[in-house]
């Protein structure tokens, strides 16, 4: 049974001994607090404890070399630190449980623009090199130990300071503040003639095409009921003319005029038709684009750039002291692009480059991050759009990733190849070559589009900069630079099953792709064979040149137009975690696990589906309600596969025989760990090392799974895979018929299709690419900064706009709608900053709720630890409450125990005496009174917490729903780390919240005229740890808990809401079943749907989100923790290459799978296509189109 009594008694005692902050107040640091900016040359060694001793234990790694080349600044990745010390002072919270309020960096002193050094004008020339001051300067650390290090001049304006920008609305063409309020307003809302027409037009274009309750509320509040709305002003207006003017590039010339409107263009490509057909120039019309140099100038001059960082810096972290009291070395923090090594290098290179003649303006890099992919615009039909978006890495990724921030700028709508080009090709070449030529033409089209966008004007701006008066009031010369290109593109790679091994890691560095003269020569030579000599795309001459390096005969426009300032375009193509992992590696693994369940005898698949239906939801949308038939995987997007991974371990437990069950659980643990580590939004040098170590562990486990479990089962196509294959074959037959080729022999209509063998395939590009992720994190920041999910979310905007079009020639209509909405947003921002503005115009709020529950406290301050409603309308009259629940185990001694709990908190808060000195006496308890004998009940409580990446998160605890579980810190003695066989100490305790209350307490112990004081408390049912269960990082098992039996006097108790860390996600241990032995009938502790039963065990889901994962891993900046000892041990293990020499034979329980028992499997496995979408219904996520290959390689 559980080791429960000791734990519960510990909880009881800890109620009186633990110091808990009663409130939080943010203190702004001024310049006197920062002690100015420290030069790194002043020496940080004095603050490092014993850095020489630390360096002796420093592991040699690429991270330690890349952290800093300057020996005077010790920014070296520390060795993974040892574990926690024993906690002797029980009155102080450990660091990992102190919830500090997130704050920005320590402010830097204001620096005038003139501080940037520059030569005298007479000495300037195009060849004069500008060598900036190279001293590295650091700010003092903030409360989280975060430091900013600048290389050279400090920024003249710090976007992270809370400085208002209301006065920075000057326009280069108009002296804005010299105009009257009416004139300014008229210029702002042009072409609308009055405020009434503007308000109505704004509502029409900013609301959705399908009207909702939100749109109706917005119409009433921000239009009809607005004090400046007069319906008489709308008479006689030509709305079509107004819309056309609003969509034009010159709209709003008085305030937001620009030349960044849409322009049409055509792209001409050369179609190689072989020796007989020659070369045919084919023109593709329909390209719409916005000049990139104009987009950059407009964005940087507008409010959209209010938070741009023009001066990059390196973010450093001073970890807390270790168990021996020694302060670790500084670590580099990886997250934002503007703090990445690539941005720092580009900035330094720019500052060292020759100045423009006669220019003394400060120079800055604009980080361009394009994104492109095709998307379907309607649920039915074939209407699609191929947009290109531009994002800027100078903006924080937390804003860039929100669609509502308008940070995803539409810059091109790319046309697709017309269908008649296939007719042209079919006339001159053999049918077998058509697909190869079409693929080549798509690549040529993409390069042609970018050749238009990388115009002479943009190339001039790339080399010489653009002069822009930025939104912060500083005029700069801005230089565009490309850092990433995000897209969903297929690529194949052979012989890659050694992924994660030492030889694989060395090969990646040695054989990295570069844009070399040799590569360009091979491509140009291959094009000569194709276009001048009439050779085929797959001819031997072409293949001999290109195949060894997987090259294609297409000239890359980035190399052609931007070299040598862009030395290696291959580095632009960053990892695509969404498609490579969630819709790639994990999806393929999940599919094969379901194949194994189908091959397993018994009722495994039906039980698998039943368990998934019972997985509780968590958060607002962190874990959603699972599909009713998960094994079919119908209409699943990336977020659904992610939810499945985070909940998979308890679901599949014991569905396979024990030998394979343990290996599958190990694999799922490693898979979930790698997934969580890769999705972290903030990395340090230490956690990047952990990523590398855990990925090696994952790939070793994956190879064992392939060699042992996969070999033990004869797996076959799933029913949906069979249907998808049949559809693909039918579509191919239609294409072959259209191309006048004899179609393949189709299966008879009265015969079921043959079910093919399917084996797990590790030889995929998507698996191979995972090993590169840590290198990209170091070079350009964390994966969420350039994830394709940002573009997928932006597709939703295009789909909403499509509903407003006529569905004919809709691309031009979409471009006009984009201009209208953009201009209206500029107008609204300008109006909000007018001094004489009346009632502000608010953006319509999105419907946000928790499972349909109405929650109080929408406007609570995030600096508060928690919020419980103020209402006293719903209450329990204690005499009636005690009578109503007499005999209910959850209400046993309710009033007595509640008074004892509250009195201990009163004593502790007053500092009268040690709370552990004695239990409250009956006399003391009688002096504690409840005003009117009432306790006030609430349904919800909001809990704020500081996340691992130093942001503020919020959980909602809602009684009677899945959101009713909380976690508090475990107040247990920590065993000696050197004790052999010592269990890993509990980090947290868990409870189910049965009630959320507040009470007005009168403390009559010392006075008879006490005033009532509001005190909040939670009525909980405790969980206890399973003492016979081994869990944690080394065991690769989730923590397992169970309800404390009602026979234990501490099974039910009260908790101070201030002790709650956050909500937690508990998943039933389905394999253990249900029981009625832990608790008798109780209407307080159970809902009617639970039928007087409890799950025997629960698993604590540490993988539910990134913050929860880091609370167990350690090493989080926001938590102020070091790695837990077990993770340090795992990372220290040398991982040899796995070599499977024995492939076990299929076990007796592995069954032969047939299609409805009628058709046997072929003896030989067929070609595997795990790297391809198995069915149109198993979606690749929002907007995925597998028929549009990425063509920039």
Secondary structure by P-SEA (a helix, b strand, c coil): ccccaaaaaaaaaaccccccccbbbbbbbcccccccccccccccccccccaaaaaaaccccccccccccccccccccccbbbbbcccccccccccccccccccccccccccccccccccccccccccbbbbcccbbbbccccccbbbbbbccccccccccccccccccccccccccccccaaaaaaaaacccccaaaaaaaaaaaaccccccaaaaaaaaaccccccccccccccccaaaaaaaaaacccccccccccccccccbbbbbbbbccccccbbbbbbcccccccaaaaaaaaaacccccccccbbbbbbbbcccccccccccbbbbbccccccaaaaaaaaaaaacccccccccbbbbbbbbbbbbbbbcccccccccbbbbbbbcccccccccccccccccccccccccccaaaaaaaacccccaaaaaaaaaaaaaaaaaaaaaacaaaaaaaacccccccccccccbbbbbbcccccbbbbbbccccccccaaaaaaaaaacccccaaaaaaaaaaaaaccccccccccaaaaaacccccccccccccccccccccccccccccccccccccccaaaaaaaaaaaaaaacccaaaaaaaaaaaacccccccccccccccccccccccaaaaaaaaacccccccccccaaaaaaaaaaaaaaaaaaaaaacccccaaaaaaaaaaaaaaaaaaaaaaacccccccccccaaaaaaaaaaaaaaaaaaaaaccccccccccccccbbbbbcccccccccccccaaaaaaacccccccccaaaaaaaaaaaaaaaaacccccaaaaaaaaaaaaaaaaaaaaaaaacccccccccccccccccccccccccccccccccccccccccccaaaaaaaaacccccccaaaaaaaaaaaaaaaaaacccccccccccaaaaaaccccccbbbbbcbbbbbbbccccbbbbbbbbcccccccccccccccccccccccccccccbbbbbbccccccccccccccccccbbbbbbbbbbbbbccccccccccccccbbbbcccccccccccccccccccbbbbbbccccccccccccccccccccccccccccccccccccccaaaaaaaacccccccccccaaaaaaaaccccccccccccccccccccccccccccccccccccccccccccccccccccccccccccc
